[in-house]
Amino acid sequence: MIGLKRNLLFHHNIMLINKTKNISNLKSGFTLLEILITVAIFSLILGAVSLFARDIFYYNNLFSGGLASYDDAKKILQPVASEIRSASPSSLGGYNIEIADNNNFAFFTDIDNDGLKERIRYFLSDNILKKGVIVPSGSPLQYSSANEVITDVVTNIRNDTTPIFSYYDTNYNGTTSPITIPVSVSNIRLVKVNLIIDADPNRPPSPITVTTEVSIRNLKDNL
């Protein structure tokens, strides 16, 4: 009888062990399934977030680039405006302004405070606003075009038909139309500089426009 009970107890324990293994196997399989589903969902979320982050990064770069271009242009226009404002007769006695076209403006001023008036020329070439400087030299003094030093000032100019330089006479009141080209330089009292800048016209952001108005101090009358 005791042996029979031992056998029954043994078989009962075996059944419990098998049942526990089955439950463990079931739990293991369910956990693996959960992991697979979780990984799949996480992959989808990660992909979506990556695309979103890429777009945010892309547009943020464009936006930041646009702001940088605007700020750079504003900073660059400050010395340009200062030079135009101080335009004065050349070291040879010539008039303050030599050339005044839509995209080409030449005048005289002493940019290095050495007592000599340099010939300064701002002009558009290949979508770049350039600056040419001629220091008078020789005896007697002369402004030789062979000595002109040209540097780039602002790139990616997209003015197209919009003039970079507009000129106004003594009657300018803030809304007056500019003087018609060709301009008589003796009538100029104020110069407006207008730059439209766009690194890539085929991609955002939109072009930025930077404008400044400069009254020529030595020609100023009622402005």
ROFI-532380 format. One record per atom (N, C-alpha, C): residue number from 1; residue in three letters; x, y, z. Coordinates in Angstrom, 2 decimals. Layout:
seq_type_x_y_z
NUM_Ala_X_Y_Z
...
! end
This chain:
seq_type_x_y_z
1_Met_0.84_-1.20_0.00
1_Met_0.00_0.00_0.00
1_Met_0.88_1.25_0.00
2_Ile_1.90_1.19_0.85
2_Ile_2.81_2.34_0.92
2_Ile_3.50_2.56_-0.42
3_Gly_3.89_1.43_-1.08
3_Gly_4.53_1.53_-2.39
3_Gly_3.61_2.15_-3.41
4_Leu_2.33_1.79_-3.36
4_Leu_1.35_2.34_-4.30
4_Leu_1.21_3.84_-4.11
5_Lys_1.17_4.25_-2.86
5_Lys_1.04_5.68_-2.59
5_Lys_2.26_6.44_-3.10
6_Arg_3.43_5.79_-2.91
6_Arg_4.65_6.45_-3.40
6_Arg_4.62_6.61_-4.91
7_Asn_4.13_5.54_-5.60
7_Asn_4.03_5.62_-7.06
7_Asn_3.08_6.71_-7.51
8_Leu_1.92_6.77_-6.83
8_Leu_0.93_7.80_-7.18
8_Leu_1.51_9.20_-6.94
9_Leu_2.21_9.35_-5.83
9_Leu_2.81_10.65_-5.52
9_Leu_3.89_11.01_-6.54
10_Phe_4.67_10.02_-6.94
10_Phe_5.71_10.24_-7.94
10_Phe_5.11_10.71_-9.26
11_His_4.06_9.97_-9.72
11_His_3.40_10.35_-10.99
11_His_2.76_11.73_-10.88
12_His_2.21_12.02_-9.70
12_His_1.58_13.33_-9.51
12_His_2.64_14.44_-9.63
13_Asn_3.81_14.21_-9.05
13_Asn_4.89_15.21_-9.13
13_Asn_5.38_15.39_-10.56
14_Ile_5.47_14.24_-11.28
14_Ile_5.87_14.31_-12.70
14_Ile_4.89_15.15_-13.49
15_Met_3.59_14.97_-13.22
15_Met_2.56_15.72_-13.94
15_Met_2.67_17.22_-13.62
16_Leu_2.96_17.52_-12.35
16_Leu_3.12_18.93_-11.98
16_Leu_4.33_19.56_-12.67
17_Ile_5.41_18.80_-12.73
17_Ile_6.62_19.30_-13.40
17_Ile_6.36_19.57_-14.87
18_Asn_5.70_18.60_-15.54
18_Asn_5.38_18.76_-16.97
18_Asn_4.47_19.96_-17.19
19_Lys_3.49_20.10_-16.29
19_Lys_2.55_21.21_-16.42
19_Lys_3.28_22.54_-16.26
20_Thr_4.22_22.56_-15.29
20_Thr_5.00_23.78_-15.07
20_Thr_5.85_24.11_-16.29
21_Lys_6.44_23.06_-16.89
21_Lys_7.25_23.28_-18.10
21_Lys_6.40_23.82_-19.24
22_Asn_5.19_23.27_-19.38
22_Asn_4.29_23.74_-20.45
22_Asn_3.93_25.20_-20.25
23_Ile_3.62_25.53_-18.97
23_Ile_3.28_26.93_-18.68
23_Ile_4.47_27.84_-18.95
24_Ser_5.68_27.35_-18.52
24_Ser_6.89_28.14_-18.76
24_Ser_7.15_28.34_-20.24
25_Asn_6.94_27.24_-21.01
25_Asn_7.13_27.34_-22.46
25_Asn_6.13_28.31_-23.07
26_Leu_4.88_28.25_-22.57
26_Leu_3.84_29.13_-23.07
26_Leu_4.21_30.59_-22.79
27_Lys_4.69_30.82_-21.53
27_Lys_5.07_32.17_-21.17
27_Lys_6.25_32.65_-22.00
28_Ser_7.21_31.73_-22.22
28_Ser_8.37_32.12_-23.02
28_Ser_7.96_32.49_-24.43
29_Gly_7.09_31.73_-25.04
29_Gly_6.61_32.02_-26.38
29_Gly_5.86_33.33_-26.43
30_Phe_5.04_33.62_-25.47
30_Phe_4.27_34.86_-25.41
30_Phe_5.20_36.06_-25.23
31_Thr_6.21_35.92_-24.41
31_Thr_7.18_36.99_-24.20
31_Thr_7.96_37.28_-25.47
32_Leu_8.35_36.26_-26.19
32_Leu_9.05_36.44_-27.47
32_Leu_8.17_37.16_-28.47
33_Leu_6.90_36.79_-28.51
33_Leu_5.95_37.45_-29.41
33_Leu_5.83_38.92_-29.06
34_Glu_5.74_39.16_-27.75
34_Glu_5.66_40.55_-27.30
34_Glu_6.89_41.35_-27.73
35_Ile_8.05_40.71_-27.60
35_Ile_9.29_41.38_-27.99
35_Ile_9.29_41.71_-29.47
36_Leu_8.84_40.73_-30.28
36_Leu_8.82_40.96_-31.73
36_Leu_7.88_42.09_-32.10
37_Ile_6.70_42.10_-31.48
37_Ile_5.74_43.17_-31.75
37_Ile_6.29_44.52_-31.30
38_Thr_6.91_44.53_-30.11
38_Thr_7.48_45.76_-29.59
38_Thr_8.58_46.30_-30.50
39_Val_9.44_45.39_-30.96
39_Val_10.53_45.80_-31.85
39_Val_9.97_46.37_-33.15
40_Ala_8.94_45.72_-33.67
40_Ala_8.33_46.20_-34.92
40_Ala_7.74_47.59_-34.73
41_Ile_6.99_47.77_-33.63
41_Ile_6.38_49.07_-33.37
41_Ile_7.46_50.13_-33.15
42_Phe_8.49_49.76_-32.38
42_Phe_9.57_50.69_-32.11
42_Phe_10.29_51.10_-33.40
43_Ser_10.46_50.13_-34.30
43_Ser_11.13_50.42_-35.58
43_Ser_10.31_51.41_-36.39
44_Leu_8.98_51.21_-36.41
44_Leu_8.12_52.13_-37.13
44_Leu_8.19_53.53_-36.54
45_Ile_8.12_53.59_-35.21
45_Ile_8.18_54.89_-34.53
45_Ile_9.52_55.56_-34.78
46_Leu_10.60_54.77_-34.67
46_Leu_11.94_55.30_-34.88
46_Leu_12.10_55.84_-36.30
47_Gly_11.54_55.10_-37.28
47_Gly_11.62_55.56_-38.66
47_Gly_10.88_56.87_-38.86
48_Ala_9.66_56.95_-38.26
48_Ala_8.87_58.17_-38.39
48_Ala_9.57_59.35_-37.73
49_Val_10.12_59.10_-36.53
49_Val_10.82_60.17_-35.82
49_Val_12.07_60.61_-36.59
50_Ser_12.77_59.66_-37.18
50_Ser_13.97_59.98_-37.95
50_Ser_13.63_60.87_-39.14
51_Leu_12.55_60.53_-39.85
51_Leu_12.13_61.35_-40.99
51_Leu_11.73_62.74_-40.52
52_Phe_10.99_62.78_-39.42
52_Phe_10.56_64.07_-38.88
52_Phe_11.76_64.91_-38.47
53_Ala_12.71_64.27_-37.77
53_Ala_13.91_64.98_-37.33
53_Ala_14.73_65.46_-38.52
54_Arg_14.80_64.62_-39.56
54_Arg_15.54_65.02_-40.76
54_Arg_14.92_66.26_-41.39
55_Asp_13.59_66.27_-41.49
55_Asp_12.90_67.42_-42.07
55_Asp_13.10_68.67_-41.22
56_Ile_13.00_68.48_-39.89
56_Ile_13.20_69.62_-39.00
56_Ile_14.61_70.17_-39.14
57_Phe_15.59_69.25_-39.18
57_Phe_16.98_69.65_-39.31
57_Phe_17.21_70.36_-40.64
58_Tyr_16.61_69.84_-41.70
58_Tyr_16.77_70.42_-43.04
58_Tyr_16.22_71.84_-43.10
59_Tyr_14.97_72.00_-42.64
59_Tyr_14.35_73.32_-42.69
59_Tyr_14.97_74.28_-41.69
60_Asn_15.43_73.74_-40.57
60_Asn_16.12_74.61_-39.61
60_Asn_17.40_75.15_-40.20
61_Asn_18.12_74.30_-40.94
61_Asn_19.35_74.76_-41.59
61_Asn_19.05_75.83_-42.63
62_Leu_17.98_75.60_-43.40
62_Leu_17.60_76.59_-44.40
62_Leu_17.23_77.90_-43.75
63_Phe_16.42_77.79_-42.69
63_Phe_15.97_78.99_-42.00
63_Phe_17.15_79.73_-41.38
64_Ser_18.03_78.97_-40.73
64_Ser_19.20_79.56_-40.11
64_Ser_20.11_80.18_-41.17
65_Gly_20.24_79.47_-42.30
65_Gly_21.05_80.00_-43.38
65_Gly_20.49_81.30_-43.91
66_Gly_19.15_81.37_-44.02
66_Gly_18.51_82.59_-44.46
66_Gly_18.78_83.73_-43.51
67_Leu_18.67_83.46_-42.20
67_Leu_18.93_84.49_-41.21
67_Leu_20.38_84.93_-41.27
68_Ala_21.27_83.97_-41.45
68_Ala_22.69_84.31_-41.52
68_Ala_22.96_85.22_-42.71
69_Ser_22.34_84.89_-43.85
69_Ser_22.52_85.72_-45.03
69_Ser_22.00_87.13_-44.79
70_Tyr_20.83_87.23_-44.14
70_Tyr_20.24_88.54_-43.86
70_Tyr_21.14_89.33_-42.92
71_Asp_21.56_88.69_-41.85
71_Asp_22.41_89.38_-40.87
71_Asp_23.73_89.78_-41.48
72_Asp_24.31_88.87_-42.28
72_Asp_25.58_89.17_-42.93
72_Asp_25.43_90.35_-43.88
73_Ala_24.34_90.34_-44.65
73_Ala_24.11_91.42_-45.61
73_Ala_23.92_92.76_-44.89
74_Lys_23.17_92.72_-43.79
74_Lys_22.97_93.96_-43.02
74_Lys_24.30_94.48_-42.49
75_Lys_25.13_93.57_-41.98
75_Lys_26.43_93.99_-41.44
75_Lys_27.32_94.54_-42.54
76_Ile_27.26_93.90_-43.72
76_Ile_28.10_94.34_-44.84
76_Ile_27.63_95.69_-45.35
77_Leu_26.32_95.92_-45.35
77_Leu_25.79_97.18_-45.86
77_Leu_26.13_98.36_-44.96
78_Gln_26.43_98.10_-43.71
78_Gln_26.76_99.20_-42.80
78_Gln_28.01_99.96_-43.25
79_Pro_29.13_99.27_-43.52
79_Pro_30.29_100.03_-44.02
79_Pro_30.06_100.59_-45.42
80_Val_29.27_99.89_-46.24
80_Val_28.94_100.42_-47.57
80_Val_28.21_101.75_-47.42
81_Ala_27.22_101.76_-46.54
81_Ala_26.45_102.99_-46.30
81_Ala_27.36_104.09_-45.76
82_Ser_28.27_103.72_-44.85
82_Ser_29.18_104.71_-44.27
82_Ser_30.08_105.32_-45.34
83_Glu_30.56_104.49_-46.27
83_Glu_31.42_105.00_-47.35
83_Glu_30.65_105.94_-48.26
84_Ile_29.43_105.53_-48.63
84_Ile_28.62_106.38_-49.52
84_Ile_28.29_107.69_-48.82
85_Arg_27.97_107.62_-47.54
85_Arg_27.60_108.82_-46.78
85_Arg_28.73_109.85_-46.78
86_Ser_29.97_109.36_-46.77
86_Ser_31.12_110.27_-46.67
86_Ser_31.72_110.62_-48.03
87_Ala_31.01_110.33_-49.11
87_Ala_31.52_110.65_-50.45
87_Ala_31.89_112.13_-50.54
88_Ser_33.05_112.39_-51.15
88_Ser_33.56_113.76_-51.23
88_Ser_34.37_113.92_-52.51
89_Pro_34.77_115.14_-52.86
89_Pro_35.54_115.34_-54.09
89_Pro_36.81_114.49_-54.11
90_Ser_37.21_114.05_-55.29
90_Ser_38.39_113.21_-55.43
90_Ser_39.66_114.00_-55.10
91_Ser_40.75_113.29_-54.99
91_Ser_42.04_113.96_-54.72
91_Ser_42.51_114.78_-55.91
92_Leu_41.84_114.62_-57.05
92_Leu_42.18_115.41_-58.24
92_Leu_41.20_116.57_-58.40
93_Gly_40.25_116.66_-57.46
93_Gly_39.28_117.75_-57.53
93_Gly_38.01_117.37_-58.28
94_Gly_37.88_116.10_-58.67
94_Gly_36.69_115.67_-59.39
94_Gly_35.46_115.61_-58.47
95_Tyr_34.29_115.52_-59.11
95_Tyr_33.03_115.52_-58.36
95_Tyr_32.94_114.27_-57.46
96_Asn_32.16_114.39_-56.39
96_Asn_32.00_113.31_-55.40
96_Asn_31.62_111.97_-56.04
97_Ile_30.73_112.02_-57.02
97_Ile_30.20_110.81_-57.65
97_Ile_30.68_110.76_-59.09
98_Glu_31.14_109.60_-59.52
98_Glu_31.64_109.46_-60.90
98_Glu_30.65_108.68_-61.77
99_Ile_30.09_107.57_-61.24
99_Ile_29.17_106.71_-62.01
99_Ile_27.93_106.43_-61.15
100_Ala_26.77_106.51_-61.78
100_Ala_25.53_106.22_-61.06
100_Ala_24.57_105.50_-62.01
101_Asp_24.70_104.18_-62.06
101_Asp_23.81_103.35_-62.87
101_Asp_23.02_102.42_-61.95
102_Asn_22.15_101.61_-62.57
102_Asn_21.31_100.69_-61.78
102_Asn_22.14_99.74_-60.92
103_Asn_23.21_99.21_-61.50
103_Asn_24.00_98.20_-60.79
103_Asn_25.48_98.55_-60.74
104_Asn_25.78_99.82_-60.84
104_Asn_27.17_100.27_-60.86
104_Asn_27.23_101.68_-60.28
105_Phe_27.92_101.80_-59.16
105_Phe_27.98_103.10_-58.48
105_Phe_29.42_103.36_-58.06
106_Ala_29.98_104.47_-58.53
106_Ala_31.37_104.82_-58.22
106_Ala_31.44_106.23_-57.62
107_Phe_32.24_106.36_-56.58
107_Phe_32.36_107.65_-55.89
107_Phe_33.73_107.72_-55.23
108_Phe_34.00_108.82_-54.58
108_Phe_35.31_109.02_-53.94
108_Phe_35.12_109.25_-52.45
109_Thr_36.00_108.65_-51.67
109_Thr_36.01_108.88_-50.23
109_Thr_37.33_108.37_-49.66
110_Asp_37.69_108.89_-48.51
110_Asp_38.93_108.49_-47.86
110_Asp_38.62_107.36_-46.88
111_Ile_38.78_106.12_-47.32
111_Ile_38.37_104.98_-46.49
111_Ile_39.41_104.59_-45.45
112_Asp_40.65_105.04_-45.62
112_Asp_41.70_104.67_-44.66
112_Asp_42.28_105.88_-43.91
113_Asn_41.62_107.02_-44.07
113_Asn_42.01_108.23_-43.33
113_Asn_43.48_108.61_-43.52
114_Asp_43.95_108.48_-44.76
114_Asp_45.35_108.87_-45.02
114_Asp_45.44_110.19_-45.77
115_Gly_44.30_110.85_-45.93
115_Gly_44.28_112.14_-46.61
115_Gly_44.04_112.04_-48.11
116_Leu_44.13_110.82_-48.69
116_Leu_43.87_110.61_-50.10
116_Leu_42.48_110.01_-50.28
117_Lys_41.78_110.44_-51.30
117_Lys_40.44_109.93_-51.57
117_Lys_40.52_108.76_-52.55
118_Glu_40.14_107.58_-52.07
118_Glu_40.09_106.40_-52.94
118_Glu_38.85_106.46_-53.84
119_Arg_39.00_105.87_-55.00
119_Arg_37.82_105.70_-55.88
119_Arg_37.19_104.36_-55.52
120_Ile_35.95_104.40_-55.07
120_Ile_35.22_103.20_-54.66
120_Ile_34.15_102.89_-55.70
121_Arg_34.12_101.66_-56.11
121_Arg_33.11_101.25_-57.10
121_Arg_32.43_99.98_-56.62
122_Tyr_31.10_100.03_-56.49
122_Tyr_30.30_98.85_-56.20
122_Tyr_29.54_98.48_-57.47
123_Phe_29.64_97.20_-57.85
123_Phe_28.99_96.81_-59.10
123_Phe_28.59_95.34_-59.04
124_Leu_27.64_94.97_-59.88
124_Leu_27.14_93.59_-59.93
124_Leu_27.83_92.83_-61.06
125_Ser_28.30_91.62_-60.72
125_Ser_28.92_90.77_-61.72
125_Ser_28.69_89.31_-61.34
126_Asp_28.04_88.55_-62.22
126_Asp_27.78_87.13_-61.98
126_Asp_27.06_86.89_-60.65
127_Asn_26.02_87.68_-60.40
127_Asn_25.21_87.56_-59.18
127_Asn_26.00_87.84_-57.91
128_Ile_27.08_88.57_-58.03
128_Ile_27.89_88.95_-56.88
128_Ile_28.05_90.46_-56.86
129_Leu_27.76_91.07_-55.71
129_Leu_28.06_92.48_-55.55
129_Leu_29.54_92.59_-55.22
130_Lys_30.26_93.29_-56.07
130_Lys_31.72_93.41_-55.91
130_Lys_32.10_94.85_-55.58
131_Lys_33.29_94.97_-55.00
131_Lys_33.82_96.29_-54.65
131_Lys_35.18_96.47_-55.30
132_Gly_35.34_97.57_-56.01
132_Gly_36.62_97.91_-56.61
132_Gly_37.19_99.16_-55.96
133_Val_38.44_99.12_-55.59
133_Val_39.09_100.25_-54.93
133_Val_40.33_100.65_-55.72
134_Ile_40.41_101.94_-56.05
134_Ile_41.61_102.48_-56.71
134_Ile_42.21_103.55_-55.80
135_Val_43.45_103.34_-55.41
135_Val_44.17_104.33_-54.62
135_Val_44.91_105.24_-55.60
136_Pro_44.73_106.55_-55.49
136_Pro_45.43_107.44_-56.41
136_Pro_46.95_107.34_-56.21
137_Ser_47.66_107.39_-57.30
137_Ser_49.11_107.26_-57.21
137_Ser_49.77_108.05_-58.32
138_Gly_51.08_108.16_-58.26
138_Gly_51.83_108.85_-59.29
138_Gly_52.01_110.33_-58.99
139_Ser_52.77_110.98_-59.83
139_Ser_52.98_112.42_-59.71
139_Ser_52.96_113.03_-61.12
140_Pro_51.90_113.71_-61.46
140_Pro_50.77_114.05_-60.60
140_Pro_49.89_112.82_-60.31
141_Leu_49.05_112.93_-59.28
141_Leu_48.17_111.83_-58.90
141_Leu_47.21_111.47_-60.02
142_Gln_46.91_110.19_-60.11
142_Gln_45.90_109.73_-61.06
142_Gln_45.24_108.46_-60.54
143_Tyr_44.02_108.20_-61.02
143_Tyr_43.30_106.97_-60.68
143_Tyr_43.41_106.03_-61.87
144_Ser_44.26_105.03_-61.74
144_Ser_44.50_104.10_-62.84
144_Ser_43.64_102.84_-62.66
145_Ser_42.85_102.50_-63.67
145_Ser_42.01_101.30_-63.59
145_Ser_42.85_100.04_-63.45
146_Ala_44.10_100.11_-63.88
146_Ala_44.99_98.94_-63.76
146_Ala_45.31_98.64_-62.30
147_Asn_45.12_99.62_-61.45
147_Asn_45.42_99.44_-60.02
147_Asn_44.18_99.10_-59.19
148_Glu_43.07_98.87_-59.85
148_Glu_41.84_98.61_-59.11
148_Glu_41.90_97.23_-58.45
149_Val_41.65_97.20_-57.17
149_Val_41.60_95.94_-56.40
149_Val_40.14_95.58_-56.18
150_Ile_39.74_94.40_-56.68
150_Ile_38.33_94.00_-56.64
150_Ile_38.14_92.86_-55.66
151_Thr_37.12_92.97_-54.83
151_Thr_36.78_91.92_-53.87
151_Thr_35.27_91.66_-53.93
152_Asp_34.89_90.46_-53.51
152_Asp_33.46_90.12_-53.42
152_Asp_32.88_90.68_-52.12
153_Val_31.67_91.21_-52.22
153_Val_31.02_91.79_-51.04
153_Val_29.84_90.94_-50.59
154_Val_28.89_90.72_-51.49
154_Val_27.72_89.89_-51.18
154_Val_27.48_88.95_-52.35
155_Thr_27.33_87.66_-52.07
155_Thr_27.06_86.67_-53.11
155_Thr_25.57_86.37_-53.20
156_Asn_25.21_85.59_-54.22
156_Asn_23.83_85.12_-54.41
156_Asn_22.82_86.26_-54.56
157_Ile_23.22_87.29_-55.29
157_Ile_22.31_88.40_-55.56
157_Ile_21.34_87.99_-56.66
158_Arg_20.03_88.20_-56.42
158_Arg_19.00_87.81_-57.39
158_Arg_18.10_89.00_-57.72
159_Asn_18.69_90.16_-57.92
159_Asn_17.87_91.34_-58.19
159_Asn_17.17_91.29_-59.54
160_Asp_17.75_90.57_-60.49
160_Asp_17.18_90.49_-61.85
160_Asp_16.94_91.90_-62.40
161_Thr_15.66_92.29_-62.56
161_Thr_15.37_93.60_-63.14
161_Thr_15.26_94.70_-62.08
162_Thr_15.38_94.32_-60.80
162_Thr_15.31_95.31_-59.73
162_Thr_16.68_95.96_-59.55
163_Pro_16.78_97.29_-59.69
163_Pro_18.08_97.95_-59.55
163_Pro_18.65_97.78_-58.14
164_Ile_19.96_97.61_-58.07
164_Ile_20.62_97.59_-56.78
164_Ile_20.71_99.01_-56.22
165_Phe_20.98_99.96_-57.09
165_Phe_21.12_101.36_-56.68
165_Phe_20.01_102.21_-57.29
166_Ser_19.38_102.99_-56.43
166_Ser_18.39_103.98_-56.89
166_Ser_18.83_105.33_-56.34
167_Tyr_18.55_106.40_-57.10
167_Tyr_19.08_107.72_-56.74
167_Tyr_17.95_108.73_-56.62
168_Tyr_18.09_109.64_-55.65
168_Tyr_17.03_110.61_-55.38
168_Tyr_17.63_112.00_-55.25
169_Asp_16.84_112.98_-55.66
169_Asp_17.32_114.35_-55.64
169_Asp_16.87_115.06_-54.36
170_Thr_17.00_116.37_-54.37
170_Thr_16.71_117.15_-53.18
170_Thr_15.25_117.14_-52.78
171_Asn_14.37_116.71_-53.70
171_Asn_12.93_116.70_-53.42
171_Asn_12.45_115.39_-52.79
172_Tyr_13.34_114.51_-52.49
172_Tyr_12.95_113.21_-51.93
172_Tyr_12.26_113.38_-50.58
173_Asn_11.07_112.73_-50.44
173_Asn_10.32_112.84_-49.19
173_Asn_9.96_111.48_-48.58
174_Gly_10.59_110.42_-49.09
174_Gly_10.31_109.09_-48.57
174_Gly_9.47_108.25_-49.51
175_Thr_8.70_108.90_-50.36
175_Thr_7.85_108.18_-51.32
175_Thr_8.12_108.61_-52.76
176_Thr_8.99_109.58_-52.92
176_Thr_9.30_110.09_-54.26
176_Thr_9.94_109.02_-55.13
177_Ser_9.60_109.02_-56.40
177_Ser_10.20_108.07_-57.34
177_Ser_11.66_108.42_-57.56
178_Pro_12.50_107.40_-57.82
178_Pro_13.92_107.68_-58.06
178_Pro_14.14_108.45_-59.35
179_Ile_15.30_109.05_-59.46
179_Ile_15.67_109.76_-60.69
179_Ile_15.80_108.75_-61.81
180_Thr_15.31_109.12_-62.97
180_Thr_15.36_108.23_-64.13
180_Thr_16.80_108.07_-64.62
181_Ile_17.14_106.84_-64.97
181_Ile_18.46_106.56_-65.57
181_Ile_18.41_106.95_-67.04
182_Pro_19.43_107.61_-67.61
182_Pro_20.71_107.99_-66.98
182_Pro_20.55_109.17_-66.04
183_Val_21.31_109.12_-64.97
183_Val_21.22_110.13_-63.91
183_Val_22.29_111.20_-64.10
184_Ser_21.89_112.44_-63.84
184_Ser_22.88_113.51_-63.76
184_Ser_23.42_113.47_-62.33
185_Val_24.69_113.10_-62.17
185_Val_25.23_112.85_-60.82
185_Val_25.14_114.07_-59.93
186_Ser_25.10_115.25_-60.51
186_Ser_25.03_116.46_-59.69
186_Ser_23.68_116.60_-59.00
187_Asn_22.68_115.84_-59.43
187_Asn_21.35_115.91_-58.81
187_Asn_21.18_114.94_-57.64
188_Ile_22.11_114.04_-57.48
188_Ile_21.96_113.00_-56.45
188_Ile_22.21_113.56_-55.06
189_Arg_21.26_113.27_-54.17
189_Arg_21.41_113.64_-52.77
189_Arg_21.29_112.43_-51.85
190_Leu_20.62_111.41_-52.31
190_Leu_20.42_110.20_-51.51
190_Leu_20.49_108.98_-52.42
191_Val_21.10_107.92_-51.88
191_Val_21.25_106.66_-52.62
191_Val_20.56_105.56_-51.83
192_Lys_19.73_104.79_-52.52
192_Lys_19.10_103.63_-51.89
192_Lys_19.76_102.37_-52.44
193_Val_20.20_101.51_-51.53
193_Val_20.82_100.23_-51.90
193_Val_19.82_99.13_-51.58
194_Asn_19.51_98.32_-52.58
194_Asn_18.49_97.27_-52.42
194_Asn_19.06_95.95_-52.92
195_Leu_19.19_94.97_-52.01
195_Leu_19.74_93.66_-52.37
195_Leu_18.69_92.58_-52.15
196_Ile_18.50_91.74_-53.16
196_Ile_17.65_90.56_-53.04
196_Ile_18.58_89.35_-53.08
197_Ile_18.58_88.59_-51.98
197_Ile_19.56_87.51_-51.81
197_Ile_18.85_86.16_-51.72
198_Asp_19.34_85.20_-52.50
198_Asp_18.75_83.86_-52.48
198_Asp_19.83_82.87_-52.91
199_Ala_20.23_82.00_-51.98
199_Ala_21.30_81.04_-52.27
199_Ala_20.89_80.04_-53.35
200_Asp_19.60_79.63_-53.35
200_Asp_19.11_78.68_-54.34
200_Asp_17.66_79.00_-54.66
201_Pro_17.39_79.63_-55.81
201_Pro_16.03_80.01_-56.16
201_Pro_15.06_78.83_-56.29
202_Asn_15.59_77.61_-56.43
202_Asn_14.74_76.44_-56.61
202_Asn_14.37_75.74_-55.31
203_Arg_14.86_76.26_-54.18
203_Arg_14.57_75.64_-52.89
203_Arg_14.21_76.71_-51.87
204_Pro_13.43_76.33_-50.84
204_Pro_13.14_77.30_-49.78
204_Pro_14.40_77.56_-48.98
205_Pro_14.42_78.66_-48.20
205_Pro_13.36_79.63_-47.97
205_Pro_13.29_80.65_-49.10
206_Ser_12.32_81.57_-48.98
206_Ser_12.14_82.62_-49.99
206_Ser_13.32_83.59_-49.95
207_Pro_13.52_84.34_-51.03
207_Pro_14.60_85.33_-51.04
207_Pro_14.43_86.36_-49.92
208_Ile_15.53_86.88_-49.43
208_Ile_15.47_87.95_-48.45
208_Ile_15.86_89.26_-49.13
209_Thr_15.28_90.34_-48.68
209_Thr_15.57_91.65_-49.24
209_Thr_16.14_92.55_-48.16
210_Val_17.27_93.14_-48.46
210_Val_17.94_94.04_-47.52
210_Val_18.07_95.40_-48.19
211_Thr_17.59_96.44_-47.51
211_Thr_17.58_97.78_-48.10
211_Thr_18.13_98.80_-47.11
212_Thr_18.87_99.75_-47.63
212_Thr_19.31_100.87_-46.81
212_Thr_19.29_102.14_-47.64
213_Glu_19.01_103.26_-46.99
213_Glu_19.00_104.56_-47.65
213_Glu_20.11_105.41_-47.06
214_Val_20.87_106.05_-47.92
214_Val_22.03_106.80_-47.46
214_Val_22.00_108.21_-48.04
215_Ser_21.98_109.18_-47.15
215_Ser_22.09_110.57_-47.56
215_Ser_23.57_110.95_-47.62
216_Ile_23.99_111.53_-48.73
216_Ile_25.40_111.91_-48.89
216_Ile_25.66_113.21_-48.12
217_Arg_26.46_113.11_-47.09
217_Arg_26.65_114.21_-46.15
217_Arg_27.15_115.49_-46.83
218_Asn_28.14_115.35_-47.70
218_Asn_28.74_116.54_-48.31
218_Asn_27.92_117.13_-49.45
219_Leu_26.82_116.47_-49.79
219_Leu_25.92_117.01_-50.81
219_Leu_24.56_117.37_-50.22
220_Lys_24.43_117.15_-48.94
220_Lys_23.14_117.31_-48.28
220_Lys_22.71_118.79_-48.29
221_Asp_21.42_119.01_-48.64
221_Asp_20.87_120.35_-48.54
221_Asp_19.65_120.34_-47.64
222_Asn_18.48_119.90_-48.19
222_Asn_17.28_119.90_-47.34
222_Asn_16.85_118.50_-46.93
223_Leu_17.71_117.49_-47.13
223_Leu_17.36_116.13_-46.73
223_Leu_17.67_115.91_-45.26
! end
